[in-house]
């Protein structure tokens, strides 16, 4: 419990968890990686430096090329880490070119780590425990980590009883004596579920490297980010991750999931109003 090598890593919203030096230090010690959300920051998205760190935490390394020049980001009052002038820049990373955070993947004892994610990326409270579409960043963790990581689907229910979005005063106090259930699925046979997608992805990578492009683990060029095939591979990988969680949800006795719920286009019906009560009586909120 007190050995950080055995504790999970997670992704935390930059605009909530890293707004000042005190919070940044607290969440960094809690092994939370600062993650920008596109709705709140121009630095958000699935290609931000934090996702590179998460990929490398799941991988075996090495991640640096001997010829790579050292980089040292500028300091910021939001950053929990001071830059050591006598070491290379690989011990820290920046999420926006101005801040600096410890780079956990720089340390060998952080390799093959446990990364815990909530791939819906926002609060979604539904009586039938319906899940929104999953963010595509989850696919990068599976496609790009070396070797392919183990994947365990988890279905959590009951947090809304503790902090429901309709709660009245005092809103800031969690409601005690509530039940929370965490259901773990079986570890996936990742080769069976994702093997074909990984092979397609490696073919894309090999094509780019054949052009003389040298890419470190977790770093992509534009064709690997935006080409039609790269996007389709990530979409399908994310759909399969969500389906694995849907299977665990089914074990809990909930109604069958509408396959359209796995599509980002389905949720465009919400329009520009991201938060509040929706037509299906569910409640969403950034958080």
C-alpha positions as CSV (number, residue, x, y, z in Angstrom):
1,X,0.0,0.0,0.0
2,X,2.8,2.4,0.8
3,X,5.0,1.4,-2.1
4,X,4.3,3.8,-5.0
5,X,5.5,1.1,-7.5
6,X,2.4,-0.9,-6.6
7,X,-0.1,1.9,-6.8
8,X,-2.2,2.8,-9.8
9,X,-1.7,5.8,-12.1
10,X,-4.6,7.9,-13.2
11,X,-5.5,10.8,-15.5
12,X,-6.8,14.0,-13.7
13,X,-8.4,17.1,-15.2
14,X,-5.8,19.9,-15.4
15,X,-8.4,22.6,-14.9
16,X,-9.6,20.9,-11.6
17,X,-6.6,19.1,-10.1
18,X,-3.7,21.3,-11.2
19,X,-4.8,24.9,-10.8
20,X,-2.1,25.8,-8.3
21,X,1.1,24.6,-6.8
22,X,-0.6,23.0,-3.7
23,X,-3.1,21.0,-5.7
24,X,-0.5,20.0,-8.3
25,X,1.8,18.7,-5.7
26,X,-1.0,16.8,-3.9
27,X,-2.3,15.1,-7.1
28,X,1.2,14.4,-8.4
29,X,2.1,12.5,-5.2
30,X,-1.2,10.6,-5.7
31,X,0.2,9.5,-9.1
32,X,-2.3,11.5,-11.1
33,X,-1.2,12.7,-14.5
34,X,-2.2,16.2,-15.6
35,X,-4.7,15.9,-18.5
36,X,-6.1,18.8,-20.5
37,X,-9.7,18.5,-21.6
38,X,-10.5,19.9,-25.0
39,X,-13.7,21.6,-23.8
40,X,-11.5,23.7,-21.4
41,X,-8.1,23.9,-23.0
42,X,-6.5,24.3,-26.4
43,X,-3.9,21.7,-25.2
44,X,-6.5,18.9,-24.8
45,X,-7.0,15.9,-27.0
46,X,-5.6,12.4,-27.5
47,X,-2.2,13.6,-28.7
48,X,-1.2,15.6,-25.6
49,X,2.1,14.8,-23.8
50,X,0.3,13.2,-20.8
51,X,-1.0,10.4,-23.1
52,X,2.6,9.8,-24.1
53,X,3.6,9.4,-20.5
54,X,0.7,7.0,-19.9
55,X,1.8,4.9,-22.9
56,X,5.3,4.7,-21.6
57,X,4.2,3.8,-18.1
58,X,2.6,0.7,-19.7
59,X,5.7,-0.1,-21.8
60,X,9.1,-1.5,-21.2
61,X,11.3,1.1,-22.9
62,X,13.8,2.5,-23.7
63,X,12.1,5.6,-24.9
64,X,15.0,8.0,-25.7
65,X,17.4,8.1,-28.6
66,X,21.0,8.9,-27.8
67,X,21.1,11.7,-30.3
68,X,18.0,13.5,-28.9
69,X,18.9,16.9,-27.5
70,X,17.8,17.6,-23.9
71,X,14.7,19.7,-23.5
72,X,14.0,21.9,-20.5
73,X,10.5,23.5,-20.2
74,X,10.0,26.8,-18.4
75,X,8.9,26.9,-14.8
76,X,5.4,27.8,-13.7
77,X,3.7,28.4,-10.4
78,X,1.3,25.5,-11.2
79,X,4.2,23.1,-11.5
80,X,5.1,20.9,-8.5
81,X,8.6,20.2,-9.8
82,X,11.7,22.3,-9.9
83,X,14.0,21.7,-12.9
84,X,17.4,20.3,-12.0
85,X,20.0,22.3,-14.0
86,X,22.4,19.4,-13.8
87,X,20.2,16.7,-15.3
88,X,18.6,16.1,-18.7
89,X,15.1,17.3,-19.5
90,X,13.9,13.7,-19.8
91,X,13.2,13.6,-16.0
92,X,10.3,16.1,-16.5
93,X,7.7,16.8,-19.1
94,X,5.5,19.8,-20.0
95,X,1.8,19.6,-20.9
96,X,1.7,23.0,-22.6
97,X,5.3,24.2,-23.1
98,X,5.2,26.4,-19.9
99,X,4.6,24.1,-17.0
100,X,6.8,21.2,-15.8
101,X,5.9,17.9,-14.1
102,X,7.9,14.8,-13.1
103,X,8.1,12.3,-15.9
104,X,7.3,9.0,-14.3
105,X,8.2,7.0,-17.4
106,X,11.8,8.1,-17.0
107,X,12.3,5.6,-14.2
108,X,12.7,1.9,-14.8
109,X,10.7,1.0,-11.7
110,X,7.7,2.7,-13.2
111,X,7.6,0.5,-16.3
112,X,4.7,-1.9,-16.8
113,X,2.6,0.2,-14.5
114,X,-1.2,0.0,-13.7
115,X,-3.0,2.9,-15.4
116,X,-6.6,3.4,-14.3
117,X,-8.8,5.4,-16.6
118,X,-12.5,6.5,-16.8
119,X,-12.9,6.6,-20.6
120,X,-16.2,8.4,-20.7
121,X,-14.2,11.5,-19.7
122,X,-17.1,13.2,-17.8
123,X,-19.8,12.6,-15.2
124,X,-22.7,10.8,-16.6
125,X,-25.5,9.8,-14.2
126,X,-28.2,7.5,-15.6
127,X,-30.7,5.3,-13.8
128,X,-30.0,2.4,-16.2
129,X,-26.3,2.9,-15.9
130,X,-26.0,3.7,-19.7
131,X,-22.5,4.6,-20.7
132,X,-21.6,7.4,-23.2
133,X,-19.1,6.8,-25.9
134,X,-15.5,6.3,-24.8
135,X,-12.8,8.8,-25.6
136,X,-10.4,7.6,-28.4
137,X,-7.3,8.3,-26.2
138,X,-7.9,4.9,-24.6
139,X,-7.1,3.2,-27.9
140,X,-3.6,4.7,-27.9
141,X,-2.8,3.0,-24.6
142,X,-3.6,-0.4,-26.2
143,X,-2.2,0.2,-29.7
144,X,1.1,1.9,-28.9
145,X,2.3,0.4,-25.6
146,X,5.0,-2.2,-26.0
147,X,4.3,-4.9,-25.2
148,X,0.5,-4.9,-25.4
149,X,-0.8,-4.3,-21.8
150,X,-3.2,-6.4,-19.9
151,X,-6.8,-5.0,-20.0
152,X,-9.3,-5.5,-17.2
153,X,-12.8,-4.0,-17.7
154,X,-14.3,-2.5,-14.5
155,X,-17.9,-1.4,-14.0
156,X,-18.6,1.0,-11.2
157,X,-22.0,2.0,-9.8
158,X,-23.1,4.0,-6.8
159,X,-21.0,7.1,-7.0
160,X,-24.1,9.0,-7.9
161,X,-25.6,8.1,-4.6
162,X,-22.7,9.8,-2.8
163,X,-22.5,12.9,-5.0
164,X,-25.6,13.2,-7.1
165,X,-25.8,16.2,-9.4
166,X,-29.3,17.1,-8.0
167,X,-28.1,17.1,-4.4
168,X,-29.1,20.2,-2.3
169,X,-27.3,22.0,0.4
170,X,-24.7,21.2,1.5
171,X,-23.6,20.2,-2.0
172,X,-19.9,20.0,-1.1
173,X,-20.4,17.2,1.5
174,X,-20.5,13.6,0.2
175,X,-23.6,11.7,1.3
176,X,-22.5,9.0,3.9
177,X,-23.7,5.4,4.3
178,X,-24.2,4.8,0.5
179,X,-23.5,1.6,-1.3
180,X,-20.9,1.5,-4.1
181,X,-20.4,-1.6,-6.2
182,X,-17.2,-2.2,-8.2
183,X,-17.5,-5.2,-10.6
184,X,-14.3,-6.6,-12.2
185,X,-14.5,-8.5,-15.4
186,X,-12.0,-11.2,-16.5
187,X,-8.7,-10.1,-17.9
188,X,-9.2,-9.8,-21.6
189,X,-7.4,-12.1,-24.1
190,X,-5.8,-9.0,-25.6
191,X,-4.4,-10.9,-28.6
192,X,-7.9,-12.2,-29.5
193,X,-9.6,-8.9,-28.9
194,X,-7.1,-6.4,-30.2
195,X,-4.4,-8.4,-32.0
196,X,-5.7,-7.7,-35.5
197,X,-5.8,-3.9,-34.8
198,X,-2.3,-4.0,-33.4
199,X,-1.0,-5.6,-36.5
200,X,-2.7,-3.0,-38.7
201,X,-1.2,-0.3,-36.5
202,X,2.3,-1.7,-36.7
203,X,2.0,-1.8,-40.5
204,X,1.2,1.9,-40.5
205,X,4.1,2.6,-38.2
206,X,6.5,0.6,-40.4
207,X,5.3,2.5,-43.5
208,X,6.2,5.8,-41.8
209,X,9.5,4.6,-40.5
210,X,10.4,3.3,-44.0
211,X,10.3,7.0,-45.0
212,X,13.2,7.7,-42.6
213,X,10.9,8.9,-39.8
214,X,12.3,8.2,-36.4
215,X,9.5,8.0,-33.8
216,X,9.9,7.3,-30.1
217,X,7.3,5.3,-28.1
218,X,4.2,7.4,-27.7
219,X,5.2,10.0,-30.3
220,X,3.3,10.2,-33.6
221,X,3.7,12.1,-36.9
222,X,0.7,13.6,-38.7
223,X,-0.1,10.5,-40.9
224,X,-0.2,8.4,-37.8
225,X,-2.4,11.0,-36.1
226,X,-4.9,12.0,-38.8
227,X,-4.8,9.5,-41.7
228,X,-8.2,7.8,-42.4
229,X,-6.9,4.3,-41.5
230,X,-5.3,5.5,-38.2
231,X,-8.5,7.1,-37.2
232,X,-10.6,4.0,-38.1
233,X,-8.2,1.7,-36.1
234,X,-8.5,3.9,-33.0
235,X,-12.3,4.1,-33.3
236,X,-12.7,0.4,-33.6
237,X,-10.2,-0.3,-30.7
238,X,-12.2,2.1,-28.5
239,X,-15.5,0.4,-29.4
240,X,-14.1,-2.9,-28.4
241,X,-12.9,-1.5,-25.1
242,X,-16.4,-0.2,-24.4
243,X,-18.0,-3.5,-25.4
244,X,-15.8,-5.2,-22.8
245,X,-17.2,-2.9,-20.1
246,X,-20.8,-3.4,-21.5
247,X,-20.3,-7.1,-21.0
248,X,-19.6,-6.6,-17.3
249,X,-22.6,-4.2,-17.1
250,X,-24.8,-7.0,-18.5
251,X,-23.6,-9.3,-15.8
252,X,-25.2,-6.9,-13.3
253,X,-28.6,-7.4,-14.9
254,X,-29.0,-4.1,-16.7
255,X,-30.9,-4.0,-20.0
256,X,-29.0,-4.5,-23.3
257,X,-27.0,-1.5,-24.5
258,X,-28.0,0.2,-27.7
259,X,-24.9,-0.1,-30.0
260,X,-25.4,3.5,-31.1
261,X,-24.4,4.6,-27.7
262,X,-20.8,3.7,-28.5
263,X,-20.7,6.3,-31.3
264,X,-19.6,9.9,-30.7
265,X,-22.1,11.0,-33.4
266,X,-25.0,9.7,-31.3
267,X,-24.2,12.1,-28.5
268,X,-24.2,15.1,-30.8
269,X,-27.9,15.3,-30.1
270,X,-27.0,17.0,-26.9
271,X,-25.9,20.0,-28.9
272,X,-23.6,22.7,-27.4
273,X,-25.1,22.2,-23.9
274,X,-22.7,19.7,-22.4
275,X,-24.0,19.8,-18.9
276,X,-27.4,19.3,-17.2
277,X,-30.4,16.9,-17.6
278,X,-30.8,15.3,-21.0
279,X,-33.8,14.0,-23.0
280,X,-33.2,10.4,-21.6
281,X,-33.3,11.9,-18.1
282,X,-29.6,11.3,-17.5
283,X,-27.4,14.0,-16.1
284,X,-24.0,15.0,-17.4
285,X,-21.3,17.3,-16.1
286,X,-17.7,18.0,-16.8
287,X,-15.7,16.8,-13.8
